[in-house]
Amino acid sequence: MKLTCDICGKEGQPSGWPVQGGTGYEVNETRVFFKTGHAFPEGGWGKEYEVEVCPQCFAERLLPWLRSQGAAVREAEWDY
């Protein structure tokens, strides 16, 4: 199943969003979701809302909007 940005319609691959001129070792993922419900040791239920957003729309549209609403967007480095 291909990814499709719910904002601009850009298409990605099931493994993530492509990087032009990439070597194949890049990570280019976005995750926007909200999960609510009940979780017990023996099981749970609820609802999950998810939006597919390409990296360009995330950086150029979603982050500025969040900041304009007063959100403190945190940036962190990662490695493994």
NUVO-468172 format. One record per residue: residue in one letter; x, y, z of N, C-alpha, C in turn. Coordinates in steps of 0.001 Angstrom, whole numbers, plus 500000, padded with zeros to 6 digits. Last residue first. Layout:
aXYZXYZXYZ...
! end
This chain:
y521496504978516604521448503619517166522698502867516848d520096508236517141521056507317516538520844505946517152w518750511552516967518645510133517280519781509374516598e517955514765518323518754513910517457518579512457517887a514955516684518392515928515841519072516708515038518038e512833519392518992513688518708518024514727517910518809r509509520251519746510824519840520228511570519091519131v507375522917519675507868521796518882509287521484519334a504989524010521469506438523999521618506954522754520901a502224525755520089502888524481520405504392524675520506g500807527983519319501456528002520625502164526717521010q499932528094516794498914527780517794499497527718519203s502231528402515376501321529555515424500206529350516441r503230525793515587503902526884516309502993528099516435l501417524491513854501500524120515267502134525230516091w502093525799511438500753525938512006500760525595513491p504782524989511040504459526410511250503071526619511859l504285522092510863505093522684511939504818524177512127l502607521929508491502147521488509809502947522129510938r504158523180506354502774523538506665502380523183508096e506812522387506102506428523701505591505011524130505960a507079519824507293508015520902507615507482522289507247f504867518414506215505124518409507655505974519616508034c505222518777503489504058519390504132504230519431505645q507644517270503267507593518674502862506407519389503514p506981514646504157507951515473504893507892516955504540c503376514134504012504724514011503451505679514923504222v501165512527506117501686513846505741503095513661505230e498289510889506969499555510740506250499972512110505739v496825510553510086496919511401508909498275511144508266e494597508732512158495917508874511544495814509733510289y493163507725515143493043508648514023494443508861513463e491652505066516751492915505680516371492668506516515124k489795503952519597489859504502518249491242505082518016g489458500895521428489399502335521284489403502742519837w490522498402523783489803498851522604489814500373522572g492212495481525177491761496864525150491026497180523862g493474493004527526493033493500526215492560494930526306e494496492336529986493899491266529188493360491726527833p495423494776531036496372493681530794495801492584529890f493815497388529105493900496554530299494896495428530015a493013500401527864494030499354527762494146498654529103h490770502321525931491026501643527200492045500539526966g491212505374524117490447504183524440490797503644525813t493026506779521373492272506932522610491481505657522873k495516508287519483494930507021519910494248507243521257f496500509994516675495915510150518008495217508848518334f499318510863514574498162510057514961497721510390516380v501713511070512284500753511955512927499540511102513266r504935510675511226503860510013511964502987511064512630t507208510133508539506405511053509339505325510235510039e510513509427507374509221508996507884508516510145508592n513126508612506078512266509739505723510829509363506087v516396507687506108515142507535506834514335508785506553e518538506293503578517941507425504295516679506986505044y519642504436501956519844504248503394519240505384504228g519446505062499331518646503948499790518771503692501281t520682507324498548521447506092498380520642504856498760g518883509905496727519311509167497910520042507885497560g517759511519494859519204511377494836519745510595496022q515055512232496958515651512397495635517165512317495730v513591509886498921514560510974498988515200511075497614p510156508900499600511426508832498879512290510083499076w508762507851502665508780508886501639510130508885500940g508145504315503207508379505697503604508386506635502416s507376501802502390508461501888503365508754503314503827p505458502180500409505043501585501688506103501731502781q506225505504499114506291504043499052505796503472500377g504161508298498165505382507698498669505325506200498481e502732511079496457502773509650496752504151509214497208k500903514024497333502159513406496908502174511937497322g498696515375498315498468514269497394499726513585496884c498762517337500269499097517724498895498885516617497864i497488516047502558497444517494502333497657517820500858d497886513377502753496509513836502857496380515343502665c500069511644500704499949512788501607498505513290501581t500088508227500672499610509394499934499412510517500937l501923505223500342501572506379501158501062507480500231k500700502105499032501484503328498930501009504369499935m500843498821500000500000500000500000500888501243500000
! end
